[in-house]
Amino acid sequence: MENRRKRTQQDDIRLEPYVSKGVYTESGGIRPMPKRYPLGIIKVLLVSIPFLYLGSLASKYAAMGLEKMDVFIYTDDDDNDDD
């Protein structure tokens, strides 16, 4: 069991900087502040917004193609017709 744990730790050594080890060191000292990445949210938005837009365009054109081939036709079923 101990060998397996050591082997797993060696395999996961690349994740070492990203794993939280708590606030205190083994000797009782306080660890330094975690590393901050500048403009992190902006980078996420710069990647996610264009791909969300491209995905919406792809689904829009796929729905238009399905409607043109009469595979899927959108009908607005209104069950609240009291007339």
PDB file of N, CA, C and O in Angstrom:
ATOM      1  N   MET A   1       0.830  -1.194   0.000  1.00  0.00           N
ATOM      2  CA  MET A   1       0.000   0.000   0.000  1.00  0.00           C
ATOM      3  C   MET A   1       0.873   1.256   0.000  1.00  0.00           C
ATOM      4  O   MET A   1       0.586   2.218  -0.712  1.00  0.00           O
ATOM      5  N   GLU A   2       1.923   1.240   0.792  1.00  0.00           N
ATOM      6  CA  GLU A   2       2.819   2.393   0.885  1.00  0.00           C
ATOM      7  C   GLU A   2       3.548   2.633  -0.440  1.00  0.00           C
ATOM      8  O   GLU A   2       3.737   3.777  -0.853  1.00  0.00           O
ATOM      9  N   ASN A   3       3.957   1.537  -1.104  1.00  0.00           N
ATOM     10  CA  ASN A   3       4.627   1.676  -2.402  1.00  0.00           C
ATOM     11  C   ASN A   3       3.682   2.274  -3.440  1.00  0.00           C
ATOM     12  O   ASN A   3       4.078   3.102  -4.260  1.00  0.00           O
ATOM     13  N   ARG A   4       2.440   1.841  -3.386  1.00  0.00           N
ATOM     14  CA  ARG A   4       1.442   2.354  -4.325  1.00  0.00           C
ATOM     15  C   ARG A   4       1.225   3.846  -4.108  1.00  0.00           C
ATOM     16  O   ARG A   4       1.102   4.603  -5.070  1.00  0.00           O
ATOM     17  N   ARG A   5       1.179   4.270  -2.855  1.00  0.00           N
ATOM     18  CA  ARG A   5       0.995   5.680  -2.534  1.00  0.00           C
ATOM     19  C   ARG A   5       2.180   6.510  -3.018  1.00  0.00           C
ATOM     20  O   ARG A   5       1.996   7.602  -3.555  1.00  0.00           O
ATOM     21  N   LYS A   6       3.399   5.993  -2.828  1.00  0.00           N
ATOM     22  CA  LYS A   6       4.589   6.710  -3.286  1.00  0.00           C
ATOM     23  C   LYS A   6       4.598   6.811  -4.808  1.00  0.00           C
ATOM     24  O   LYS A   6       4.952   7.850  -5.366  1.00  0.00           O
ATOM     25  N   ARG A   7       4.208   5.723  -5.478  1.00  0.00           N
ATOM     26  CA  ARG A   7       4.182   5.723  -6.936  1.00  0.00           C
ATOM     27  C   ARG A   7       3.157   6.739  -7.442  1.00  0.00           C
ATOM     28  O   ARG A   7       3.415   7.451  -8.412  1.00  0.00           O
ATOM     29  N   THR A   8       2.008   6.809  -6.794  1.00  0.00           N
ATOM     30  CA  THR A   8       0.983   7.776  -7.179  1.00  0.00           C
ATOM     31  C   THR A   8       1.485   9.195  -6.965  1.00  0.00           C
ATOM     32  O   THR A   8       1.230  10.076  -7.786  1.00  0.00           O
ATOM     33  N   GLN A   9       2.199   9.424  -5.866  1.00  0.00           N
ATOM     34  CA  GLN A   9       2.740  10.747  -5.607  1.00  0.00           C
ATOM     35  C   GLN A   9       3.777  11.126  -6.656  1.00  0.00           C
ATOM     36  O   GLN A   9       3.849  12.287  -7.059  1.00  0.00           O
ATOM     37  N   GLN A  10       4.580  10.163  -7.103  1.00  0.00           N
ATOM     38  CA  GLN A  10       5.571  10.451  -8.133  1.00  0.00           C
ATOM     39  C   GLN A  10       4.888  10.755  -9.463  1.00  0.00           C
ATOM     40  O   GLN A  10       5.344  11.619 -10.212  1.00  0.00           O
ATOM     41  N   ASP A  11       3.794  10.049  -9.760  1.00  0.00           N
ATOM     42  CA  ASP A  11       3.070  10.295 -11.005  1.00  0.00           C
ATOM     43  C   ASP A  11       2.381  11.655 -10.985  1.00  0.00           C
ATOM     44  O   ASP A  11       2.269  12.309 -12.022  1.00  0.00           O
ATOM     45  N   ASP A  12       1.925  12.078  -9.830  1.00  0.00           N
ATOM     46  CA  ASP A  12       1.195  13.337  -9.708  1.00  0.00           C
ATOM     47  C   ASP A  12       2.095  14.502  -9.321  1.00  0.00           C
ATOM     48  O   ASP A  12       1.601  15.520  -8.837  1.00  0.00           O
ATOM     49  N   ILE A  13       3.392  14.378  -9.519  1.00  0.00           N
ATOM     50  CA  ILE A  13       4.313  15.432  -9.100  1.00  0.00           C
ATOM     51  C   ILE A  13       4.085  16.717  -9.892  1.00  0.00           C
ATOM     52  O   ILE A  13       4.377  17.806  -9.398  1.00  0.00           O
ATOM     53  N   ARG A  14       3.565  16.603 -11.116  1.00  0.00           N
ATOM     54  CA  ARG A  14       3.326  17.802 -11.910  1.00  0.00           C
ATOM     55  C   ARG A  14       2.167  18.623 -11.350  1.00  0.00           C
ATOM     56  O   ARG A  14       2.066  19.814 -11.644  1.00  0.00           O
ATOM     57  N   LEU A  15       1.297  18.015 -10.555  1.00  0.00           N
ATOM     58  CA  LEU A  15       0.183  18.732  -9.945  1.00  0.00           C
ATOM     59  C   LEU A  15       0.566  19.363  -8.610  1.00  0.00           C
ATOM     60  O   LEU A  15      -0.237  20.073  -8.004  1.00  0.00           O
ATOM     61  N   GLU A  16       1.766  19.111  -8.160  1.00  0.00           N
ATOM     62  CA  GLU A  16       2.221  19.565  -6.845  1.00  0.00           C
ATOM     63  C   GLU A  16       2.016  21.065  -6.612  1.00  0.00           C
ATOM     64  O   GLU A  16       1.512  21.428  -5.549  1.00  0.00           O
ATOM     65  N   PRO A  17       2.374  21.956  -7.539  1.00  0.00           N
ATOM     66  CA  PRO A  17       2.196  23.382  -7.246  1.00  0.00           C
ATOM     67  C   PRO A  17       0.737  23.810  -7.144  1.00  0.00           C
ATOM     68  O   PRO A  17       0.450  24.862  -6.573  1.00  0.00           O
ATOM     69  N   TYR A  18      -0.192  23.021  -7.681  1.00  0.00           N
ATOM     70  CA  TYR A  18      -1.588  23.421  -7.715  1.00  0.00           C
ATOM     71  C   TYR A  18      -2.400  22.845  -6.563  1.00  0.00           C
ATOM     72  O   TYR A  18      -3.541  23.257  -6.356  1.00  0.00           O
ATOM     73  N   VAL A  19      -1.843  21.905  -5.810  1.00  0.00           N
ATOM     74  CA  VAL A  19      -2.570  21.251  -4.735  1.00  0.00           C
ATOM     75  C   VAL A  19      -2.396  22.059  -3.458  1.00  0.00           C
ATOM     76  O   VAL A  19      -1.275  22.398  -3.077  1.00  0.00           O
ATOM     77  N   SER A  20      -3.501  22.365  -2.803  1.00  0.00           N
ATOM     78  CA  SER A  20      -3.445  23.121  -1.566  1.00  0.00           C
ATOM     79  C   SER A  20      -2.930  22.236  -0.438  1.00  0.00           C
ATOM     80  O   SER A  20      -3.370  21.098  -0.278  1.00  0.00           O
ATOM     81  N   LYS A  21      -2.003  22.765   0.332  1.00  0.00           N
ATOM     82  CA  LYS A  21      -1.436  22.012   1.443  1.00  0.00           C
ATOM     83  C   LYS A  21      -1.833  22.611   2.783  1.00  0.00           C
ATOM     84  O   LYS A  21      -1.300  22.219   3.821  1.00  0.00           O
ATOM     85  N   GLY A  22      -2.749  23.540   2.768  1.00  0.00           N
ATOM     86  CA  GLY A  22      -3.168  24.172   4.007  1.00  0.00           C
ATOM     87  C   GLY A  22      -2.463  25.500   4.215  1.00  0.00           C
ATOM     88  O   GLY A  22      -1.659  25.929   3.387  1.00  0.00           O
ATOM     89  N   VAL A  23      -2.771  26.136   5.320  1.00  0.00           N
ATOM     90  CA  VAL A  23      -2.228  27.457   5.614  1.00  0.00           C
ATOM     91  C   VAL A  23      -0.886  27.364   6.320  1.00  0.00           C
ATOM     92  O   VAL A  23      -0.028  28.231   6.151  1.00  0.00           O
ATOM     93  N   TYR A  24      -0.705  26.310   7.112  1.00  0.00           N
ATOM     94  CA  TYR A  24       0.494  26.209   7.937  1.00  0.00           C
ATOM     95  C   TYR A  24       1.451  25.144   7.409  1.00  0.00           C
ATOM     96  O   TYR A  24       1.024  24.148   6.825  1.00  0.00           O
ATOM     97  N   THR A  25       2.749  25.364   7.618  1.00  0.00           N
ATOM     98  CA  THR A  25       3.757  24.372   7.262  1.00  0.00           C
ATOM     99  C   THR A  25       3.826  23.323   8.359  1.00  0.00           C
ATOM    100  O   THR A  25       3.159  23.447   9.386  1.00  0.00           O
ATOM    101  N   GLU A  26       4.626  22.299   8.143  1.00  0.00           N
ATOM    102  CA  GLU A  26       4.756  21.241   9.151  1.00  0.00           C
ATOM    103  C   GLU A  26       5.372  21.765  10.442  1.00  0.00           C
ATOM    104  O   GLU A  26       5.080  21.256  11.524  1.00  0.00           O
ATOM    105  N   SER A  27       6.230  22.787  10.329  1.00  0.00           N
ATOM    106  CA  SER A  27       6.867  23.332  11.524  1.00  0.00           C
ATOM    107  C   SER A  27       5.998  24.363  12.235  1.00  0.00           C
ATOM    108  O   SER A  27       6.353  24.819  13.322  1.00  0.00           O
ATOM    109  N   GLY A  28       4.854  24.743  11.634  1.00  0.00           N
ATOM    110  CA  GLY A  28       3.950  25.683  12.284  1.00  0.00           C
ATOM    111  C   GLY A  28       3.975  27.073  11.690  1.00  0.00           C
ATOM    112  O   GLY A  28       3.192  27.931  12.097  1.00  0.00           O
ATOM    113  N   GLY A  29       4.856  27.314  10.738  1.00  0.00           N
ATOM    114  CA  GLY A  29       4.921  28.626  10.095  1.00  0.00           C
ATOM    115  C   GLY A  29       3.771  28.829   9.118  1.00  0.00           C
ATOM    116  O   GLY A  29       3.158  27.870   8.649  1.00  0.00           O
ATOM    117  N   ILE A  30       3.497  30.064   8.828  1.00  0.00           N
ATOM    118  CA  ILE A  30       2.425  30.385   7.882  1.00  0.00           C
ATOM    119  C   ILE A  30       2.993  30.364   6.468  1.00  0.00           C
ATOM    120  O   ILE A  30       4.044  30.944   6.197  1.00  0.00           O
ATOM    121  N   ARG A  31       2.289  29.693   5.582  1.00  0.00           N
ATOM    122  CA  ARG A  31       2.725  29.618   4.187  1.00  0.00           C
ATOM    123  C   ARG A  31       2.535  30.976   3.506  1.00  0.00           C
ATOM    124  O   ARG A  31       1.705  31.777   3.937  1.00  0.00           O
ATOM    125  N   PRO A  32       3.302  31.234   2.444  1.00  0.00           N
ATOM    126  CA  PRO A  32       3.120  32.494   1.709  1.00  0.00           C
ATOM    127  C   PRO A  32       1.793  32.511   0.952  1.00  0.00           C
ATOM    128  O   PRO A  32       1.153  31.477   0.766  1.00  0.00           O
ATOM    129  N   MET A  33       1.403  33.689   0.526  1.00  0.00           N
ATOM    130  CA  MET A  33       0.160  33.840  -0.239  1.00  0.00           C
ATOM    131  C   MET A  33       0.249  33.027  -1.526  1.00  0.00           C
ATOM    132  O   MET A  33       1.333  32.888  -2.092  1.00  0.00           O
ATOM    133  N   PRO A  34      -0.873  32.491  -1.993  1.00  0.00           N
ATOM    134  CA  PRO A  34      -0.852  31.731  -3.241  1.00  0.00           C
ATOM    135  C   PRO A  34      -0.533  32.622  -4.434  1.00  0.00           C
ATOM    136  O   PRO A  34      -0.739  33.835  -4.401  1.00  0.00           O
ATOM    137  N   LYS A  35      -0.030  31.995  -5.483  1.00  0.00           N
ATOM    138  CA  LYS A  35       0.333  32.720  -6.688  1.00  0.00           C
ATOM    139  C   LYS A  35      -0.936  33.205  -7.388  1.00  0.00           C
ATOM    140  O   LYS A  35      -1.899  32.452  -7.540  1.00  0.00           O
ATOM    141  N   ARG A  36      -0.926  34.450  -7.807  1.00  0.00           N
ATOM    142  CA  ARG A  36      -2.067  35.011  -8.526  1.00  0.00           C
ATOM    143  C   ARG A  36      -1.689  35.169  -9.989  1.00  0.00           C
ATOM    144  O   ARG A  36      -0.560  35.522 -10.330  1.00  0.00           O
ATOM    145  N   TYR A  37      -2.661  34.898 -10.837  1.00  0.00           N
ATOM    146  CA  TYR A  37      -2.436  35.026 -12.267  1.00  0.00           C
ATOM    147  C   TYR A  37      -3.074  36.328 -12.741  1.00  0.00           C
ATOM    148  O   TYR A  37      -4.279  36.520 -12.580  1.00  0.00           O
ATOM    149  N   PRO A  38      -2.283  37.217 -13.321  1.00  0.00           N
ATOM    150  CA  PRO A  38      -2.845  38.498 -13.743  1.00  0.00           C
ATOM    151  C   PRO A  38      -3.821  38.322 -14.899  1.00  0.00           C
ATOM    152  O   PRO A  38      -3.600  37.512 -15.799  1.00  0.00           O
ATOM    153  N   LEU A  39      -4.883  39.080 -14.860  1.00  0.00           N
ATOM    154  CA  LEU A  39      -5.907  39.099 -15.907  1.00  0.00           C
ATOM    155  C   LEU A  39      -6.546  37.737 -16.126  1.00  0.00           C
ATOM    156  O   LEU A  39      -6.902  37.402 -17.256  1.00  0.00           O
ATOM    157  N   GLY A  40      -6.698  36.946 -15.073  1.00  0.00           N
ATOM    158  CA  GLY A  40      -7.255  35.602 -15.197  1.00  0.00           C
ATOM    159  C   GLY A  40      -8.672  35.589 -15.728  1.00  0.00           C
ATOM    160  O   GLY A  40      -8.984  34.819 -16.636  1.00  0.00           O
ATOM    161  N   ILE A  41      -9.540  36.433 -15.175  1.00  0.00           N
ATOM    162  CA  ILE A  41     -10.937  36.480 -15.603  1.00  0.00           C
ATOM    163  C   ILE A  41     -11.032  36.980 -17.042  1.00  0.00           C
ATOM    164  O   ILE A  41     -11.841  36.479 -17.823  1.00  0.00           O
ATOM    165  N   ILE A  42     -10.218  37.954 -17.388  1.00  0.00           N
ATOM    166  CA  ILE A  42     -10.251  38.494 -18.751  1.00  0.00           C
ATOM    167  C   ILE A  42      -9.841  37.422 -19.752  1.00  0.00           C
ATOM    168  O   ILE A  42     -10.434  37.320 -20.826  1.00  0.00           O
ATOM    169  N   LYS A  43      -8.840  36.627 -19.415  1.00  0.00           N
ATOM    170  CA  LYS A  43      -8.412  35.544 -20.306  1.00  0.00           C
ATOM    171  C   LYS A  43      -9.522  34.516 -20.491  1.00  0.00           C
ATOM    172  O   LYS A  43      -9.752  34.032 -21.599  1.00  0.00           O
ATOM    173  N   VAL A  44     -10.201  34.191 -19.410  1.00  0.00           N
ATOM    174  CA  VAL A  44     -11.304  33.227 -19.494  1.00  0.00           C
ATOM    175  C   VAL A  44     -12.411  33.775 -20.386  1.00  0.00           C
ATOM    176  O   VAL A  44     -12.949  33.050 -21.223  1.00  0.00           O
ATOM    177  N   LEU A  45     -12.750  35.032 -20.216  1.00  0.00           N
ATOM    178  CA  LEU A  45     -13.804  35.639 -21.026  1.00  0.00           C
ATOM    179  C   LEU A  45     -13.399  35.751 -22.493  1.00  0.00           C
ATOM    180  O   LEU A  45     -14.225  35.544 -23.382  1.00  0.00           O
ATOM    181  N   LEU A  46     -12.126  36.078 -22.751  1.00  0.00           N
ATOM    182  CA  LEU A  46     -11.662  36.195 -24.132  1.00  0.00           C
ATOM    183  C   LEU A  46     -11.696  34.861 -24.868  1.00  0.00           C
ATOM    184  O   LEU A  46     -11.780  34.832 -26.096  1.00  0.00           O
ATOM    185  N   VAL A  47     -11.632  33.775 -24.139  1.00  0.00           N
ATOM    186  CA  VAL A  47     -11.703  32.457 -24.772  1.00  0.00           C
ATOM    187  C   VAL A  47     -13.142  31.965 -24.838  1.00  0.00           C
ATOM    188  O   VAL A  47     -13.564  31.432 -25.864  1.00  0.00           O
ATOM    189  N   SER A  48     -13.896  32.135 -23.766  1.00  0.00           N
ATOM    190  CA  SER A  48     -15.229  31.527 -23.704  1.00  0.00           C
ATOM    191  C   SER A  48     -16.265  32.240 -24.563  1.00  0.00           C
ATOM    192  O   SER A  48     -17.093  31.576 -25.186  1.00  0.00           O
ATOM    193  N   ILE A  49     -16.248  33.559 -24.616  1.00  0.00           N
ATOM    194  CA  ILE A  49     -17.283  34.293 -25.358  1.00  0.00           C
ATOM    195  C   ILE A  49     -17.251  33.986 -26.857  1.00  0.00           C
ATOM    196  O   ILE A  49     -18.307  33.708 -27.424  1.00  0.00           O
ATOM    197  N   PRO A  50     -16.095  34.022 -27.529  1.00  0.00           N
ATOM    198  CA  PRO A  50     -16.118  33.680 -28.962  1.00  0.00           C
ATOM    199  C   PRO A  50     -16.573  32.248 -29.233  1.00  0.00           C
ATOM    200  O   PRO A  50     -17.278  32.004 -30.211  1.00  0.00           O
ATOM    201  N   PHE A  51     -16.184  31.306 -28.389  1.00  0.00           N
ATOM    202  CA  PHE A  51     -16.584  29.925 -28.627  1.00  0.00           C
ATOM    203  C   PHE A  51     -18.065  29.701 -28.311  1.00  0.00           C
ATOM    204  O   PHE A  51     -18.708  28.871 -28.954  1.00  0.00           O
ATOM    205  N   LEU A  52     -18.610  30.418 -27.344  1.00  0.00           N
ATOM    206  CA  LEU A  52     -20.055  30.357 -27.113  1.00  0.00           C
ATOM    207  C   LEU A  52     -20.808  30.912 -28.320  1.00  0.00           C
ATOM    208  O   LEU A  52     -21.837  30.368 -28.722  1.00  0.00           O
ATOM    209  N   TYR A  53     -20.295  31.986 -28.888  1.00  0.00           N
ATOM    210  CA  TYR A  53     -20.916  32.576 -30.073  1.00  0.00           C
ATOM    211  C   TYR A  53     -20.848  31.611 -31.256  1.00  0.00           C
ATOM    212  O   TYR A  53     -21.840  31.422 -31.960  1.00  0.00           O
ATOM    213  N   LEU A  54     -19.681  31.001 -31.476  1.00  0.00           N
ATOM    214  CA  LEU A  54     -19.549  30.038 -32.574  1.00  0.00           C
ATOM    215  C   LEU A  54     -20.464  28.832 -32.368  1.00  0.00           C
ATOM    216  O   LEU A  54     -21.039  28.322 -33.330  1.00  0.00           O
ATOM    217  N   GLY A  55     -20.601  28.376 -31.138  1.00  0.00           N
ATOM    218  CA  GLY A  55     -21.497  27.260 -30.848  1.00  0.00           C
ATOM    219  C   GLY A  55     -22.946  27.612 -31.104  1.00  0.00           C
ATOM    220  O   GLY A  55     -23.710  26.789 -31.608  1.00  0.00           O
ATOM    221  N   SER A  56     -23.329  28.836 -30.760  1.00  0.00           N
ATOM    222  CA  SER A  56     -24.714  29.247 -31.017  1.00  0.00           C
ATOM    223  C   SER A  56     -24.974  29.382 -32.514  1.00  0.00           C
ATOM    224  O   SER A  56     -26.062  29.047 -32.983  1.00  0.00           O
ATOM    225  N   LEU A  57     -23.985  29.871 -33.274  1.00  0.00           N
ATOM    226  CA  LEU A  57     -24.146  29.946 -34.726  1.00  0.00           C
ATOM    227  C   LEU A  57     -24.284  28.555 -35.335  1.00  0.00           C
ATOM    228  O   LEU A  57     -25.127  28.333 -36.204  1.00  0.00           O
ATOM    229  N   ALA A  58     -23.456  27.621 -34.877  1.00  0.00           N
ATOM    230  CA  ALA A  58     -23.518  26.254 -35.408  1.00  0.00           C
ATOM    231  C   ALA A  58     -24.873  25.624 -35.117  1.00  0.00           C
ATOM    232  O   ALA A  58     -25.444  24.967 -35.987  1.00  0.00           O
ATOM    233  N   SER A  59     -25.394  25.809 -33.918  1.00  0.00           N
ATOM    234  CA  SER A  59     -26.693  25.216 -33.588  1.00  0.00           C
ATOM    235  C   SER A  59     -27.825  25.896 -34.350  1.00  0.00           C
ATOM    236  O   SER A  59     -28.799  25.245 -34.729  1.00  0.00           O
ATOM    237  N   LYS A  60     -27.701  27.201 -34.574  1.00  0.00           N
ATOM    238  CA  LYS A  60     -28.723  27.920 -35.340  1.00  0.00           C
ATOM    239  C   LYS A  60     -28.789  27.394 -36.775  1.00  0.00           C
ATOM    240  O   LYS A  60     -29.871  27.124 -37.296  1.00  0.00           O
ATOM    241  N   TYR A  61     -27.620  27.251 -37.407  1.00  0.00           N
ATOM    242  CA  TYR A  61     -27.601  26.762 -38.789  1.00  0.00           C
ATOM    243  C   TYR A  61     -27.974  25.287 -38.868  1.00  0.00           C
ATOM    244  O   TYR A  61     -28.558  24.857 -39.863  1.00  0.00           O
ATOM    245  N   ALA A  62     -27.655  24.512 -37.856  1.00  0.00           N
ATOM    246  CA  ALA A  62     -28.068  23.106 -37.836  1.00  0.00           C
ATOM    247  C   ALA A  62     -29.587  23.008 -37.726  1.00  0.00           C
ATOM    248  O   ALA A  62     -30.202  22.179 -38.397  1.00  0.00           O
ATOM    249  N   ALA A  63     -30.197  23.842 -36.891  1.00  0.00           N
ATOM    250  CA  ALA A  63     -31.659  23.837 -36.762  1.00  0.00           C
ATOM    251  C   ALA A  63     -32.318  24.294 -38.056  1.00  0.00           C
ATOM    252  O   ALA A  63     -33.354  23.756 -38.447  1.00  0.00           O
ATOM    253  N   MET A  64     -31.723  25.291 -38.729  1.00  0.00           N
ATOM    254  CA  MET A  64     -32.274  25.737 -40.012  1.00  0.00           C
ATOM    255  C   MET A  64     -32.177  24.629 -41.054  1.00  0.00           C
ATOM    256  O   MET A  64     -33.103  24.439 -41.842  1.00  0.00           O
ATOM    257  N   GLY A  65     -31.069  23.897 -41.065  1.00  0.00           N
ATOM    258  CA  GLY A  65     -30.910  22.791 -42.004  1.00  0.00           C
ATOM    259  C   GLY A  65     -31.895  21.673 -41.740  1.00  0.00           C
ATOM    260  O   GLY A  65     -32.459  21.110 -42.679  1.00  0.00           O
ATOM    261  N   LEU A  66     -32.113  21.340 -40.475  1.00  0.00           N
ATOM    262  CA  LEU A  66     -33.087  20.301 -40.134  1.00  0.00           C
ATOM    263  C   LEU A  66     -34.500  20.729 -40.510  1.00  0.00           C
ATOM    264  O   LEU A  66     -35.305  19.915 -40.963  1.00  0.00           O
ATOM    265  N   GLU A  67     -34.795  22.009 -40.319  1.00  0.00           N
ATOM    266  CA  GLU A  67     -36.121  22.504 -40.679  1.00  0.00           C
ATOM    267  C   GLU A  67     -36.307  22.486 -42.195  1.00  0.00           C
ATOM    268  O   GLU A  67     -37.396  22.179 -42.682  1.00  0.00           O
ATOM    269  N   LYS A  68     -35.259  22.812 -42.940  1.00  0.00           N
ATOM    270  CA  LYS A  68     -35.330  22.814 -44.400  1.00  0.00           C
ATOM    271  C   LYS A  68     -35.539  21.401 -44.944  1.00  0.00           C
ATOM    272  O   LYS A  68     -36.209  21.216 -45.960  1.00  0.00           O
ATOM    273  N   MET A  69     -34.959  20.398 -44.259  1.00  0.00           N
ATOM    274  CA  MET A  69     -35.110  19.002 -44.696  1.00  0.00           C
ATOM    275  C   MET A  69     -36.359  18.353 -44.103  1.00  0.00           C
ATOM    276  O   MET A  69     -36.574  17.154 -44.280  1.00  0.00           O
ATOM    277  N   ASP A  70     -37.169  19.120 -43.415  1.00  0.00           N
ATOM    278  CA  ASP A  70     -38.402  18.643 -42.778  1.00  0.00           C
ATOM    279  C   ASP A  70     -38.157  17.526 -41.762  1.00  0.00           C
ATOM    280  O   ASP A  70     -39.009  16.658 -41.573  1.00  0.00           O
ATOM    281  N   VAL A  71     -37.016  17.548 -41.124  1.00  0.00           N
ATOM    282  CA  VAL A  71     -36.731  16.593 -40.054  1.00  0.00           C
ATOM    283  C   VAL A  71     -37.267  17.146 -38.740  1.00  0.00           C
ATOM    284  O   VAL A  71     -37.851  16.423 -37.933  1.00  0.00           O
ATOM    285  N   PHE A  72     -37.058  18.424 -38.545  1.00  0.00           N
ATOM    286  CA  PHE A  72     -37.513  19.076 -37.322  1.00  0.00           C
ATOM    287  C   PHE A  72     -38.179  20.381 -37.713  1.00  0.00           C
ATOM    288  O   PHE A  72     -37.544  21.250 -38.310  1.00  0.00           O
ATOM    289  N   ILE A  73     -39.456  20.525 -37.381  1.00  0.00           N
ATOM    290  CA  ILE A  73     -40.170  21.761 -37.665  1.00  0.00           C
ATOM    291  C   ILE A  73     -40.716  22.283 -36.344  1.00  0.00           C
ATOM    292  O   ILE A  73     -41.463  21.596 -35.647  1.00  0.00           O
ATOM    293  N   TYR A  74     -40.334  23.491 -36.019  1.00  0.00           N
ATOM    294  CA  TYR A  74     -40.759  24.102 -34.762  1.00  0.00           C
ATOM    295  C   TYR A  74     -42.205  24.558 -34.879  1.00  0.00           C
ATOM    296  O   TYR A  74     -42.561  25.296 -35.798  1.00  0.00           O
ATOM    297  N   THR A  75     -43.020  24.122 -33.956  1.00  0.00           N
ATOM    298  CA  THR A  75     -44.404  24.585 -33.889  1.00  0.00           C
ATOM    299  C   THR A  75     -44.644  25.146 -32.505  1.00  0.00           C
ATOM    300  O   THR A  75     -44.251  24.558 -31.498  1.00  0.00           O
ATOM    301  N   ASP A  76     -45.287  26.274 -32.474  1.00  0.00           N
ATOM    302  CA  ASP A  76     -45.573  26.926 -31.201  1.00  0.00           C
ATOM    303  C   ASP A  76     -46.944  26.455 -30.733  1.00  0.00           C
ATOM    304  O   ASP A  76     -47.962  27.026 -31.123  1.00  0.00           O
ATOM    305  N   ASP A  77     -46.976  25.436 -29.912  1.00  0.00           N
ATOM    306  CA  ASP A  77     -48.234  24.899 -29.400  1.00  0.00           C
ATOM    307  C   ASP A  77     -48.692  25.748 -28.228  1.00  0.00           C
ATOM    308  O   ASP A  77     -48.054  25.790 -27.176  1.00  0.00           O
ATOM    309  N   ASP A  78     -49.795  26.411 -28.433  1.00  0.00           N
ATOM    310  CA  ASP A  78     -50.351  27.250 -27.381  1.00  0.00           C
ATOM    311  C   ASP A  78     -51.547  26.520 -26.786  1.00  0.00           C
ATOM    312  O   ASP A  78     -52.596  26.427 -27.423  1.00  0.00           O
ATOM    313  N   ASP A  79     -51.400  26.008 -25.585  1.00  0.00           N
ATOM    314  CA  ASP A  79     -52.478  25.278 -24.926  1.00  0.00           C
ATOM    315  C   ASP A  79     -53.428  26.204 -24.179  1.00  0.00           C
ATOM    316  O   ASP A  79     -54.434  25.748 -23.635  1.00  0.00           O
ATOM    317  N   ASN A  80     -53.127  27.476 -24.145  1.00  0.00           N
ATOM    318  CA  ASN A  80     -53.939  28.427 -23.393  1.00  0.00           C
ATOM    319  C   ASN A  80     -54.949  29.138 -24.284  1.00  0.00           C
ATOM    320  O   ASN A  80     -55.331  30.271 -23.991  1.00  0.00           O
ATOM    321  N   ASP A  81     -55.383  28.510 -25.347  1.00  0.00           N
ATOM    322  CA  ASP A  81     -56.366  29.129 -26.240  1.00  0.00           C
ATOM    323  C   ASP A  81     -57.754  29.037 -25.612  1.00  0.00           C
ATOM    324  O   ASP A  81     -58.337  27.956 -25.535  1.00  0.00           O
ATOM    325  N   ASP A  82     -58.268  30.158 -25.172  1.00  0.00           N
ATOM    326  CA  ASP A  82     -59.602  30.203 -24.577  1.00  0.00           C
ATOM    327  C   ASP A  82     -60.625  30.751 -25.568  1.00  0.00           C
ATOM    328  O   ASP A  82     -61.797  30.882 -25.216  1.00  0.00           O
ATOM    329  N   ASP A  83     -60.227  31.069 -26.771  1.00  0.00           N
ATOM    330  CA  ASP A  83     -61.127  31.669 -27.758  1.00  0.00           C
ATOM    331  C   ASP A  83     -62.088  30.672 -28.315  1.00  0.00           C
ATOM    332  O   ASP A  83     -62.915  31.016 -29.160  1.00  0.00           O
TER     333      ASP A  83
END
